């Protein structure tokens, strides 16, 4: 409904069963909203620089006159024309979009100051591509809540959604720290609650046997494929490739799995492991702080399998001049594991298992065999016990002993006397 908002209109307005509004026939964006309760409110409606339609509450009817409300709406309209966002109270003409901020300021900073900087930038661009053309101040809680609600409908885990929102919020915090924003546009949006002590995926004894068998079977097929290829090349007078028959490992996958399952090293820690940080004299693998998630250097003992695996791997690759234990073809840390890893899991009939779960398998086996939680914490490189506590249910000995103490006390008989 469109009509002149004034005293005459107010005198005849009556509430209905549902809320409704009337737009002013002279001033675009000026309107009055009538609630079923009879409460009436003046509003101003506009579009921000991104084209999104927004409203600003002016006042309740009765608090100010229609003329005063109209004057206020005119002021808000002038603010919009000048590049101000009435809901933010700030001129946004020179404010960067999320894309500009990422490219010019945030990406250069985070990729040099955080080990996971590149991953964070990729996550922000992929998860919030619909916000890249928004001004930073336009990234509000409503927009983010709407996005994460849809993510949950798409069956994305709560903790995964939380991680993305935390990355976005951290980016906006930097914008405040650098004086680009005066307040956090997302407000106090709270993360979803997650069960930190939920089910931890680790290999059962049978799964580990199948995984090791699948790794060996994969290497047999690689060797056979190499031999067939060399016969083909020889028959056509091509130079044959190096034979694999005398090598203990055909490539990096089996030794990396064997080391992971016996040390609990994170994938990035293992990929970046340098030869100089493998000390066979002391029997220790050193994970440098620059490669560790918590930034602290730690030392992980090598058991017999790890020692033998590393000695054999380094010996068969002694001509490789790369400083890394597991280098890629260009000498840098190896990165591509997913395709071969997925194939092996399929062959072993192991479902819902990630490379990171090898780390859980390491910790879980330690807990089941009686290692105390603090020792497990130190080996995993957790900064506190909060992360390690998830393995406590696997160490049932102390709990069982504690409960058993109750049976050692004779129960008092009940009597009516």
C-alpha positions in Angstrom: 0.0 0.0 0.0 1.3 3.5 -0.9 0.0 6.6 0.7 1.1 9.9 2.2 2.5 9.2 5.7 1.1 11.9 8.0 -1.4 12.7 10.8 -4.4 11.8 8.6 -3.1 8.4 7.9 -2.3 7.7 11.5 -5.8 8.6 12.6 -7.4 5.9 10.4 -4.8 3.1 10.7 -6.1 -0.1 12.4 -4.1 -3.2 13.2 -4.8 -6.5 11.3 -4.3 -10.2 12.0 -0.9 -10.0 10.3 1.8 -7.2 10.3 1.6 -4.9 7.3 3.4 -1.7 6.1 2.5 1.4 4.1 5.1 3.2 1.9 5.1 6.9 1.6 4.0 8.2 -1.8 6.6 11.0 -1.8 9.8 9.9 -0.1 11.2 6.6 -1.4 12.2 4.2 1.3 10.1 5.9 4.0 7.5 3.6 5.5 5.4 2.7 8.5 4.9 -0.8 9.8 1.8 -1.8 11.8 1.9 -4.8 14.1 -1.2 -6.9 15.2 -0.6 -5.6 18.7 -1.3 -2.1 17.4 2.4 -0.9 17.7 3.4 1.2 14.7 6.9 2.1 13.8 8.6 4.4 11.3 11.3 2.8 9.1 13.7 3.8 6.3 14.5 1.2 3.6 17.5 1.4 1.3 20.0 -0.7 -0.6 23.7 -0.9 0.4 26.6 -0.7 -1.9 26.3 -4.4 -2.6 22.7 -4.1 -3.7 21.3 -5.8 -0.6 18.0 -4.3 0.7 18.2 -3.2 4.4 16.0 -1.3 6.8 16.8 1.1 9.6 14.3 1.7 12.5 13.6 5.4 13.0 11.2 5.5 16.0 7.8 4.4 17.2 4.7 6.3 16.3 3.9 8.7 19.2 7.5 9.2 20.2 8.1 11.6 17.3 5.7 13.2 14.8 5.3 12.1 11.2 7.1 15.3 10.1 10.1 14.5 12.4 10.2 10.9 11.1 10.1 12.2 7.5 13.0 14.6 8.2 15.0 11.7 9.8 14.3 9.5 6.7 15.6 12.3 4.4 18.8 12.5 6.4 19.3 8.8 6.1 18.6 9.0 2.4 21.3 11.7 2.1 23.7 9.4 4.0 23.2 6.6 1.5 23.8 8.9 -1.5 27.1 10.1 0.2 28.3 6.5 0.6 27.4 6.1 4.2 25.7 2.9 5.5 23.0 4.0 8.0 23.3 0.7 9.8 27.0 1.0 10.2 27.3 4.7 10.8 30.4 4.9 8.6 31.4 6.0 5.1 32.1 2.8 3.2 33.1 4.3 -0.1 36.8 3.7 0.6 36.3 0.6 2.6 37.8 -2.5 0.9 35.8 -5.4 -0.2 36.7 -8.8 1.3 38.6 -9.7 -2.0 40.6 -6.5 -1.9 41.4 -6.9 1.8 42.5 -10.6 1.3 44.7 -9.7 -1.7 46.3 -6.5 -0.5 46.7 -7.0 3.2 45.5 -10.2 4.9 47.1 -12.8 2.5 50.6 -11.2 2.5 50.5 -11.1 6.3 49.1 -14.5 7.2 51.1 -16.5 4.7 54.3 -15.2 6.2 53.3 -15.3 9.9 51.2 -18.5 10.1 52.2 -22.0 8.9 48.6 -22.7 7.8 48.3 -19.2 6.1 47.9 -20.5 2.6 45.3 -23.1 3.7 43.4 -20.3 5.6 43.3 -18.1 2.5 42.1 -21.0 0.3 39.4 -21.8 2.9 38.1 -18.2 3.0 37.9 -17.9 -0.7 36.2 -21.3 -1.2 33.8 -21.1 1.7 32.8 -17.5 1.5 33.1 -16.8 -2.2 29.7 -15.1 -2.1 31.1 -12.4 0.3 34.2 -11.5 -1.7 32.6 -8.5 -3.3 31.0 -7.3 0.0 32.5 -4.5 2.0 34.0 -5.8 5.2 31.4 -4.0 7.3 28.6 -5.8 5.4 29.7 -9.2 6.6 27.1 -9.4 9.4 26.0 -12.1 11.8 22.7 -12.7 9.9 24.5 -13.4 6.6 27.0 -15.8 8.3 24.2 -17.5 10.3 22.2 -18.1 7.1 25.3 -19.6 5.5 26.2 -21.9 8.3 22.6 -23.1 8.6 22.7 -24.2 5.0 26.0 -25.9 5.5 24.5 -28.0 8.3 21.5 -28.9 6.0 24.2 -30.1 3.5 25.4 -32.4 6.3 28.7 -30.6 6.9 30.0 -31.3 10.4 29.5 -28.7 13.1 33.3 -28.5 13.8 34.0 -28.0 10.1 31.5 -25.1 10.0 33.0 -23.6 13.2 36.5 -23.7 11.7 35.4 -21.7 8.6 33.6 -19.1 10.7 36.6 -18.8 13.0 38.8 -18.1 10.0 36.4 -15.4 8.8 36.1 -13.8 12.3 39.9 -13.8 12.7 40.2 -12.0 9.4 37.8 -9.3 10.6 39.6 -9.0 13.9 42.8 -8.1 11.9 40.8 -5.5 10.0 39.9 -3.9 13.4 43.5 -4.2 14.7 44.7 -2.4 11.5 42.1 0.4 11.8 40.1 -0.6 8.8 37.0 -1.4 10.9 35.9 0.2 14.1 33.8 -2.8 15.3 33.4 -6.4 14.5 30.5 -6.6 11.9 29.6 -10.2 12.8 29.1 -9.2 16.5 29.2 -11.9 19.1 28.3 -14.9 16.9 28.8 -18.0 18.9 30.3 -21.3 17.5 28.3 -24.4 17.5 28.8 -26.7 20.5 30.7 -29.9 19.6 31.5 -33.0 21.5 35.2 -32.7 22.0 35.4 -36.2 23.5 33.4 -37.9 20.7 34.3 -41.1 18.9 37.9 -41.2 17.8 38.5 -43.2 14.6 41.5 -45.5 14.9 42.6 -48.8 13.2 41.4 -52.0 14.8 43.9 -54.9 14.8 42.2 -56.5 11.8 42.1 -53.2 9.9 45.8 -52.6 10.5 46.6 -56.1 9.2 44.5 -55.4 6.0 46.1 -52.0 5.6 49.6 -53.4 5.7 48.7 -56.2 3.3 47.2 -53.7 0.9 50.4 -51.6 1.0 52.5 -54.6 0.2 50.1 -55.7 -2.6 50.3 -52.3 -4.1 54.1 -52.5 -4.2 54.0 -55.9 -5.9 51.7 -54.5 -8.6 54.0 -51.4 -9.1 57.0 -53.7 -9.5 55.1 -55.9 -12.0 54.0 -52.8 -13.9 57.6 -51.6 -14.1 58.9 -54.9 -15.4 56.2 -55.1 -18.1 57.0 -51.5 -19.1 60.8 -52.2 -19.3 60.2 -55.3 -21.5 58.1 -53.1 -23.8 60.8 -50.4 -23.9 63.6 -52.9 -24.5 61.7 -54.5 -27.4 61.6 -51.1 -29.1 65.2 -50.1 -28.3 64.2 -47.6 -25.6 66.2 -47.0 -22.5 64.6 -49.1 -19.7 63.7 -47.4 -16.4 65.4 -48.3 -13.2 64.3 -51.7 -11.9 62.4 -51.9 -8.6 63.0 -55.6 -7.9 65.9 -54.9 -5.6 64.4 -52.0 -3.7 62.7 -52.5 -0.4 60.1 -49.8 -1.1 58.7 -48.8 -4.5 57.9 -45.3 -3.4 57.1 -43.2 -0.3 53.7 -44.5 0.7 54.4 -47.6 2.7 57.3 -46.1 4.7 55.3 -43.0 5.5 52.4 -45.1 6.8 54.7 -47.2 8.9 56.3 -44.2 10.4 53.0 -42.4 11.0 51.4 -45.3 12.8 54.4 -45.6 15.1 55.2 -42.0 15.9 51.9 -40.0 15.7 53.5 -37.4 13.5 51.1 -35.1 11.7 51.1 -35.4 7.9 52.7 -32.0 7.5 55.3 -32.8 10.1 56.2 -36.0 8.3 56.3 -34.3 4.9 58.6 -31.6 6.1 60.8 -33.9 8.1 64.5 -33.2 7.2 67.3 -35.8 7.3 69.3 -33.9 9.8 66.4 -34.2 12.3 66.5 -38.0 12.3 69.2 -39.1 14.8 69.9 -42.8 14.8 72.4 -42.4 17.6 69.9 -41.0 20.1 67.0 -42.8 18.5 65.0 -39.6 18.2 63.0 -37.8 15.5 63.0 -34.0 16.1 59.9 -32.1 15.0 61.0 -28.4 14.8 58.7 -25.7 16.2 58.4 -24.1 12.8 56.8 -27.3 11.5 54.7 -28.2 14.6 51.1 -27.0 15.0 51.7 -25.5 18.4 55.0 -24.0 17.4 57.0 -26.0 20.0 59.9 -28.3 19.1 59.4 -31.9 20.4 61.4 -35.2 20.2 59.7 -38.4 19.4 61.5 -41.7 20.1 61.9 -44.3 17.2 60.8 -47.8 17.9 62.4 -50.7 16.0 60.0 -50.5 13.0 60.5 -46.8 12.6 64.3 -47.1 12.9 64.5 -49.9 10.3 62.0 -48.2 8.0 64.0 -44.9 8.0 67.3 -46.6 7.6 66.1 -48.7 4.6 64.4 -45.7 3.0 67.3 -43.3 3.3 69.8 -46.0 2.2 67.9 -46.7 -1.0 67.5 -43.0 -1.7 71.1 -42.0 -0.7 71.7 -40.3 -4.1 68.8 -37.9 -3.5 70.3 -34.5 -2.6 67.1 -33.1 -1.1 67.3 -32.2 2.6 63.9 -33.8 3.2 63.3 -37.4 4.0 60.3 -37.6 1.7 60.9 -35.2 -1.1 58.8 -34.6 -4.2 60.4 -34.7 -7.7 61.5 -31.0 -7.4 63.2 -31.7 -4.0 60.6 -29.9 -1.9 58.4 -31.6 0.7 56.1 -34.1 -0.8 52.4 -33.1 -0.8 50.4 -35.5 -3.0 49.2 -38.5 -1.0 45.5 -38.5 -1.4 45.1 -40.6 -4.6 47.4 -43.4 -3.6 46.1 -43.4 0.0 42.5 -43.6 -1.1 43.3 -46.5 -3.4 45.0 -48.4 -0.6 42.1 -47.9 1.8 39.6 -49.1 -0.8 41.8 -52.2 -1.4 41.9 -52.8 2.4 38.1 -52.3 2.7 38.7 -49.6 5.4 35.9 -46.9 5.4 35.7 -43.4 6.9 39.4 -43.2 7.7 41.7 -40.3 7.0 45.5 -40.0 7.0 45.2 -38.0 10.3 43.5 -41.0 11.9 46.9 -42.8 11.8 47.8 -40.3 14.5 44.7 -41.3 16.5 45.7 -45.0 16.0 49.2 -44.3 17.5 47.7 -42.5 20.5 44.9 -45.0 21.0 47.3 -48.0 21.0 49.4 -46.3 23.6 46.4 -45.6 25.8 45.1 -49.2 25.5 48.6 -50.5 26.5 48.8 -48.4 29.7 50.7 -45.2 28.7 49.6 -42.3 30.8 47.9 -39.3 29.2 50.7 -36.8 29.9 53.2 -39.0 28.0 50.8 -39.3 25.1 50.3 -35.6 25.2 54.0 -34.9 24.9 54.4 -37.4 22.1 51.6 -35.9 20.1 52.7 -32.4 20.8 49.5 -31.2 22.4 49.9 -27.9 24.3 47.6 -29.2 27.1 45.6 -32.2 28.1 42.3 -31.0 26.7 43.1 -32.6 23.3 44.6 -35.7 24.7 41.7 -36.4 27.1 39.8 -38.0 24.2 41.9 -41.1 24.5 41.2 -41.5 28.3 38.3 -43.9 27.7 40.7 -46.3 26.1 42.9 -46.5 29.2 40.4 -48.4 31.3 42.8 -49.9 33.8 42.9 -47.0 36.3 39.2 -46.4 36.1 38.4 -50.1 36.5 40.8 -50.3 39.5 39.1 -47.2 41.1 35.6 -48.7 40.7 36.8 -52.1 41.9 37.9 -50.5 45.2 34.3 -50.0 46.1 33.8 -53.8 46.1 36.6 -54.2 48.6 34.5 -52.5 51.3 31.9 -54.7 52.9 28.4 -53.3 52.3 26.5 -52.3 55.4 23.4 -54.4 55.9 20.0 -52.6 56.0 17.8 -53.2 59.0 14.6 -51.7 60.4 16.0 -51.6 63.9 
